[in-house]
Amino acid sequence: MSKIGRKAIELGNVKIAIEGQLVKYEGARATGEYKVPVELMIQKKDNELYLVPAQEGRDINRIWGLHRALLANCIKGAATGFTKQIEIVGLGYKAITGAGNKVTFSLGYSHKIEFPLPDGVSLTTDKTGQLLTLVSSDRELLGSVCGKIKELRKIEPYKGTGIKLVGEFVMRKAGKTKSA
């Protein structure tokens, strides 16, 4: 049995409609639908949702746990959403939110970088412009956007300047030393 697949999915305030292999969900932050493969069955008990394998087999555990986790992420995103914080480290490095869904980064290059945010992702900055908070109801999209922002200026291992997630550890290297 799959350790993750057998866990219940808490629904909270999210409304669920099950139509065959299709789960339609509607929450405070998002609505959508998720298609479960034919190897799995969907059961709803009280305020919990369960995925149960339709057949026995060794290979079923992989897709059972995967689809349970993906469906749980959809439901949690519809209810509360997901948040990630990005920290910009460096003298003069900052981000400015512009008109529409554009963010302008000053990252020590000879030019400013314009970054368009996709629909479904919102960004707020603190007053220094070095702490970004991204919010979305889609966990995969949020992670993808954070990864693209981090690629704009990778962390430099000697001074530690660049863009990183809050709480991410950066291994620092020792600089040159004077030999006698």
Buried (B, 14 or more C-beta within 10 A) or exposed (E): EBEBBBBBBEBEEBEBEBEEBEBEBBBEBBEBEBEBEEBBBBEBEEEEBBBEBEEEEEEBBEBBBBBBBBBBBBBBBBBBBBEBEBBBBBEEBBBEBEEEBEBBBBBEEEEEBEBEBEEBBEBEBEEEBBBBBBBBBBBEBBBBBBEEBBEBBEBBEEEBBBBBBEEEEEEEEEEEEEEE
